[in-house]
Amino acid sequence: MKYPKWIQVRQLLDGKRVDNPYRSVQEQLQVLEHKIKLSRGARIAVAAGSRHIANIVPITKAAVDFIKTSGGNPFIVPSMGSHGGGTAEGQVQVLTEYGLTEEALGAPILSSMEVVRLGDVDGIPVYLDKKAVEADGIVVINRIKPHQVFKGDIQSGLNKMLVVGLGKRKGADAVHGSGRIDVLPLMGDYIRSSVSVLFGVAILENSYDETRDVAVIEPGQFNEYDRRWAEMSRALLPRIPIRQLDMVLVDAMGKDVSGSGMDTNVIGFTRRIGGSGQAAVPLAVLDLTEKTEGNAMGMGLADFTTRRLVDKINFAATYTNVLASGIYSTGRIPIIFERDKDIFDAALGKREDPSRARIIRIKDTLHLDRFFATEELIAEIKRQDHLKLDDELIETTFDLNGNLDFGF
């Protein structure tokens, strides 16, 4: 088979960022200090999640340090629904992987899957981590961005951290199992009326996954920021710039990349899980990231995969996550090929001229500043001002195992 040639493409993205997030959070907390009711000796639960968020350690430490200097006793509560295998130990391990340790933050981590049922909203039970409920106050820290499942005007952000993250496995199961995609603000309001939420720290990332903005906000502002910053994040989100393709190759997927392994807001294949009606482009995912530790949640978004990915799957962790999400198709295993070369042969073998195939290859759905495109796409790429081409064409080559041997 005559395989296509490739060109490397650079995508010019938004790069505005906060140089010192720790200082920014500290300064904003000092401004709000008179509004934060923090009595001496108060036990304050600081929610910590399971996503790769830039500067999450200094941002969280800024909140912890403020609580301590104000006379409070902060502790960290893993707030990640059913992630970490749905166990207290697994959730501590997830925090450790992101540098959120007791030593780094200067506060103990109190991890438990035990929850309290606060009540119901529209027939959906509302659960909250028992240790957070028993605390004198709660601090919520999270990045705000579009979500793959929740499609109301409030998606991934402070409300989701309260409702799903601090809801632990029972809360995640209840929300996802309801089939509702618009209940986060209602349930967030209910939680804030039931327990003492002191403040939130909202994070907005730029197109390079760096901290673009950070805001310390009052509980009554959660909905406003979740809405407004979700829109901003969507506008900043890097995307695959051409949609009429013969195939998309994703080098690696994982929970450290996206909650669904591959961000559907990036690859644009939401019809696979949500019925948006977008045209289906064959999608191949080649491997799992190391940090996902075998969690292959989202592999069902792909059509093709490799033996090396499947051999790395931790089915217990994957299925726990899939069952909690309620989107069971994301746990399906795609067609398995032994080698990358076999994927090319299967996907392009029916074409009259495989060398003219229209393919884009990305590292993962977090990193879109550089990608590979086949030669057939060069003219379309040149028409987009934010895309810059390298000068040299690259042959499609495989190593002795039949896997791609050129890359990022």
C-alpha positions as a printed Julia matrix, in Angstrom:
408×3 Matrix{Float64}:
   0.0    0.0    0.0
   1.17   3.51  -0.8
   0.7    5.38   2.47
   0.18   9.17   2.68
   2.9   11.63   3.53
   2.57  13.93   6.54
   3.25  17.52   7.49
   3.57  18.77  11.06
   1.22  21.64  11.89
   1.46  24.23  14.65
  -1.81  25.71  15.89
  -1.57  29.23  17.34
  -3.7   29.28  20.47
  -4.6   31.59  23.35
  -1.64  31.86  25.73
  -2.72  34.42  28.32
  -1.82  33.17  31.8
  -1.47  34.04  35.48
   2.22  34.14  36.42
   1.77  33.53  40.15
  -1.52  31.75  40.93
  -0.62  31.29  44.63
  -0.17  35.03  45.14
  -3.3   35.83  43.12
  -5.46  33.57  45.29
  -3.9   34.91  48.49
  -4.5   38.54  47.48
  -8.12  37.87  46.56
  -8.72  36.02  49.82
  -7.42  38.98  51.77
  -9.94  41.22  50.0
 -12.79  38.84  50.89
 -11.53  38.09  54.39
 -14.23  40.19  56.09
 -16.97  38.21  54.29
 -15.6   34.75  55.1
 -16.99  33.73  58.48
 -14.17  31.66  59.91
 -14.08  31.12  63.65
 -10.86  30.17  65.44
 -10.33  26.43  65.51
 -12.95  25.79  62.84
 -12.45  22.56  60.87
 -12.58  23.35  57.16
 -12.87  20.73  54.42
 -11.01  21.67  51.23
 -12.26  19.72  48.21
  -9.56  18.28  45.93
 -10.46  16.61  42.63
  -9.2   14.03  40.18
  -8.37  16.1   37.12
  -5.05  17.3   35.81
  -5.36  21.04  36.52
  -2.43  23.39  36.02
  -1.07  24.86  39.28
  -3.58  22.94  41.36
  -1.01  22.45  44.14
  -0.13  26.15  44.7
  -3.77  27.18  44.25
  -4.95  24.65  46.84
  -2.08  25.53  49.18
  -3.02  29.21  48.99
  -6.49  28.34  50.28
  -5.06  26.06  52.97
  -2.57  28.7   54.13
  -5.29  31.35  54.31
  -7.46  29.11  56.48
  -4.54  28.38  58.81
  -3.52  32.03  59.18
  -7.17  32.87  59.89
  -7.18  30.44  62.8
  -8.88  27.51  61.1
  -7.86  23.88  60.82
  -8.02  22.82  57.17
  -8.1   19.25  55.91
  -8.28  17.85  52.38
 -11.24  15.79  51.19
 -10.9   13.83  47.93
 -13.77  15.04  45.76
 -13.9   12.8   42.73
 -17.1   10.8   42.74
 -16.22   7.19  41.96
 -12.71   7.81  40.63
  -9.7    6.12  42.17
 -11.42   2.77  41.82
 -14.2    3.94  44.11
 -12.09   3.38  47.24
 -10.76   5.72  49.92
  -7.2    4.5   49.36
  -7.48   4.81  45.6
  -8.66   8.4   45.86
  -5.68   9.35  48.03
  -3.44   7.77  45.41
  -5.05   9.9   42.7
  -4.34  13.06  44.71
  -0.75  11.93  45.24
  -0.26  11.56  41.49
  -1.17  15.24  41.08
   1.15  16.34  43.89
  -1.71  16.95  46.33
  -0.04  15.39  49.35
  -0.17  16.22  53.05
   3.46  17.35  52.89
   2.93  19.65  49.9
  -0.26  21.23  51.22
   0.47  21.31  54.94
  -2.88  19.72  55.79
  -4.08  16.16  56.48
  -6.02  14.21  53.86
  -9.17  12.58  55.25
 -10.44  10.12  52.69
 -13.63   8.1   53.0
 -16.41   6.9   50.72
 -18.99   7.41  53.47
 -21.68   9.95  52.6
 -24.69  11.63  54.16
 -27.96  11.94  52.27
 -28.93  15.6   52.57
 -32.27  15.27  50.8
 -33.65  15.12  47.27
 -33.87  17.46  44.29
 -36.41  16.59  41.59
 -36.44  13.04  42.9
 -32.65  12.7   42.74
 -30.97  11.95  46.09
 -28.31  14.44  47.15
 -25.27  12.95  48.88
 -22.26  14.67  50.43
 -19.03  13.35  51.89
 -19.63  12.7   55.6
 -16.39  14.36  56.69
 -17.3   17.47  54.71
 -20.77  17.55  56.26
 -19.29  17.3   59.75
 -16.82  20.14  59.07
 -17.51  23.74  60.06
 -17.13  24.86  56.48
 -16.3   23.7   52.95
 -14.02  25.23  50.33
 -14.5   24.21  46.7
 -11.71  24.48  44.13
 -12.16  23.46  40.51
 -11.5   24.31  36.9
 -14.49  25.47  34.86
 -14.85  24.06  31.36
 -17.31  22.3   29.04
 -18.28  18.77  30.02
 -18.81  15.7   27.87
 -22.13  14.7   29.51
 -23.64  17.69  31.3
 -24.92  19.95  28.54
 -26.91  22.58  30.41
 -25.56  26.1   30.78
 -23.64  24.86  33.84
 -21.27  22.01  33.13
 -17.9   21.2   34.72
 -17.0   23.55  37.55
 -17.72  24.41  41.17
 -21.25  23.02  41.2
 -20.1   19.73  39.71
 -17.4   19.47  42.38
 -20.05  19.9   45.06
 -22.68  17.61  43.55
 -20.66  14.82  41.92
 -17.18  15.16  43.39
 -18.17  15.47  47.04
 -21.11  13.15  46.41
 -18.57  10.34  46.13
 -19.67   7.13  44.44
 -23.3    7.3   45.6
 -23.64  10.89  44.49
 -22.04  10.23  41.12
 -24.27   7.2   40.56
 -27.39   9.13  41.53
 -26.71  12.07  39.22
 -25.5   10.09  36.22
 -28.19   7.47  36.7
 -30.92  10.11  36.65
 -30.25  10.8   32.98
 -30.54  14.52  33.72
 -27.92  16.78  32.18
 -29.21  20.05  33.64
 -29.47  19.48  37.39
 -26.07  20.72  38.59
 -27.19  24.27  39.5
 -30.33  23.04  41.28
 -28.44  20.47  43.29
 -25.58  22.9   43.94
 -28.05  25.44  45.33
 -29.55  22.76  47.56
 -26.17  21.75  48.97
 -25.17  25.37  49.63
 -28.44  25.89  51.52
 -27.83  22.74  53.58
 -24.18  23.07  54.62
 -21.71  25.9   55.13
 -19.74  26.57  51.95
 -17.23  29.33  52.74
 -15.9   30.22  49.31
 -14.89  28.79  45.98
 -11.8   29.11  43.83
 -12.69  29.1   40.14
  -9.98  28.29  37.61
  -9.98  29.06  33.88
  -7.31  27.56  31.66
  -5.99  28.85  28.35
  -5.61  26.83  25.17
  -2.3   25.4   26.4
  -3.85  24.11  29.64
  -2.16  26.82  31.7
  -3.87  28.95  34.34
  -5.44  31.83  32.42
  -7.44  33.25  35.31
  -8.29  32.37  38.89
 -11.05  33.89  41.0
 -11.94  33.58  44.68
 -15.71  33.86  44.81
 -18.55  33.75  47.29
 -20.99  30.81  47.27
 -23.71  32.95  45.72
 -21.47  33.5   42.69
 -20.95  29.82  41.85
 -23.69  29.69  39.22
 -22.61  32.95  37.59
 -18.98  31.84  37.2
 -19.89  28.3   36.17
 -21.98  29.74  33.34
 -19.77  32.58  32.17
 -16.43  30.8   32.37
 -17.82  27.66  30.69
 -18.59  29.85  27.66
 -15.11  31.38  27.77
 -13.5   27.97  28.12
 -15.45  26.66  25.15
 -14.19  29.55  23.03
 -10.6   28.84  24.12
 -10.84  25.1   23.6
  -8.44  23.85  20.9
 -10.15  21.75  18.27
  -9.3   19.61  15.3
  -9.54  22.35  12.64
 -10.75  20.18   9.74
 -13.82  17.95   9.96
 -14.02  16.27   6.55
 -11.56  13.47   7.2
 -10.99   9.82   6.44
  -9.65   9.11   9.92
  -8.47  10.67  13.17
  -5.56   9.06  15.01
  -5.17   9.68  18.75
  -1.84   8.51  20.13
  -3.06   8.12  23.72
  -6.17   8.49  25.87
  -6.64   8.49  29.65
  -8.41   9.94  32.68
  -5.56  12.44  33.12
  -6.43  13.77  29.65
 -10.21  13.93  29.99
 -13.01  12.53  32.09
 -14.05  10.54  29.03
 -10.5    9.54  28.12
 -10.75  11.66  24.98
 -12.5   15.03  25.21
 -15.53  14.88  22.94
 -15.57  18.67  22.87
 -12.25  18.4   21.04
 -12.78  15.43  18.76
 -16.35  16.51  18.1
 -17.89  13.07  18.17
 -20.59  13.77  20.72
 -23.15  11.98  18.54
 -21.51   8.74  19.69
 -22.77   9.33  23.22
 -25.29  12.12  22.94
 -26.92  11.96  19.51
 -25.83  15.34  18.15
 -26.04  14.11  14.57
 -22.43  14.93  13.64
 -20.94  12.89  10.82
 -18.93   9.95  12.09
 -15.24  10.03  11.22
 -13.38   6.78  11.88
 -11.38   7.24  15.07
  -8.39   5.15  16.15
  -6.8    5.37  19.6
  -3.4    3.71  19.9
  -2.49   3.62  23.59
  -3.3    4.54  27.2
  -1.4    7.17  29.17
   0.65   5.95  32.11
  -1.2    8.16  34.59
  -4.59   6.66  33.78
  -3.33   3.41  35.36
  -5.36   1.2   33.1
  -8.6    3.18  33.29
  -9.83   3.05  29.7
 -13.15   4.84  30.27
 -14.07   6.32  26.88
 -12.43   3.71  24.67
 -15.9    3.05  23.25
 -15.7    6.42  21.51
 -13.15   4.89  19.14
 -13.68   2.54  16.21
 -10.19   1.01  16.2
  -7.55   0.34  18.81
  -4.4   -1.71  19.38
  -3.48  -4.79  21.31
  -1.03  -2.78  23.42
  -3.87  -0.54  24.66
  -6.16  -3.44  25.47
  -3.39  -5.29  27.32
  -3.05  -2.29  29.67
  -6.73  -2.05  30.63
  -7.62  -2.28  34.3
 -11.16  -3.54  33.8
 -12.21  -3.11  37.43
 -11.28   0.6   37.46
 -12.68   1.14  33.97
 -16.03  -0.51  34.62
 -16.46   1.22  37.98
 -16.09   4.54  36.18
 -18.3    3.53  33.25
 -21.09   2.24  35.46
 -21.0    5.43  37.54
 -21.29   7.57  34.41
 -24.29   5.63  33.13
 -22.94   5.85  29.56
 -22.17   2.18  29.1
 -21.06   2.48  25.48
 -17.91   4.26  26.63
 -16.71   0.95  28.08
 -17.04  -1.01  24.85
 -13.83  -2.29  23.3
 -13.25  -1.11  19.71
 -12.0   -3.37  16.92
  -8.57  -4.55  18.05
  -5.58  -4.59  15.72
  -2.22  -6.07  16.59
  -0.25  -3.19  15.05
  -0.69   0.43  13.99
   0.04  -0.66  10.42
  -2.98  -2.98  10.49
  -5.23   0.0   11.32
  -3.92   1.88   8.29
  -4.38  -1.11   6.04
  -7.96  -1.69   7.23
  -9.03   1.96   7.16
  -7.39   2.87   3.84
  -7.38  -0.46   2.01
 -10.64   0.21   0.17
  -9.53   3.6   -1.12
  -8.54   3.92  -4.75
  -5.5    5.98  -3.75
  -4.56   5.56  -0.06
  -1.74   8.09  -0.43
  -4.37  10.83  -0.73
  -6.13   9.92   2.51
  -7.24  12.82   4.71
  -5.97  12.02   8.21
  -5.14  14.08  11.29
  -3.02  12.6   14.06
  -2.96  14.16  17.55
  -0.97  13.32  20.67
  -4.11  13.42  22.83
  -7.1   15.72  23.23
  -5.24  17.99  25.65
  -2.41  18.86  23.27
  -3.53  20.44  20.02
  -0.8   23.03  19.61
   1.05  20.56  17.38
  -0.4   17.78  15.25
   0.27  15.85  12.07
  -1.85  16.14   8.93
  -1.56  14.24   5.68
  -0.4   15.93   2.5
  -3.9   16.06   1.04
  -4.9   18.6    3.74
  -2.13  21.13   3.11
  -4.19  23.48   0.93
  -6.99  23.69   3.51
  -4.53  24.23   6.34
  -2.89  27.12   4.49
  -6.25  28.89   4.33
  -6.45  29.06   8.15
  -4.36  31.9    9.58
  -3.94  30.28  13.0
  -2.28  27.19  11.48
   1.41  27.14  10.52
   3.06  24.39   8.49
   6.53  22.94   8.88
   8.55  22.79   5.68
   9.35  19.09   5.48
   7.07  16.25   4.41
   7.35  13.06   6.44
   6.89   9.53   5.09
   4.58   7.07   6.86
   7.02   4.63   8.45
   6.63   1.78  10.92
   9.09   0.13  13.27
   9.89  -3.59  13.34
   6.73  -4.19  15.38
   4.56  -2.5   12.78
   3.9    0.61  14.89
   4.36   4.23  13.81
   7.94   5.31  14.42
   7.62   9.06  13.84
   5.81  11.23  16.31
   5.7   14.05  18.78
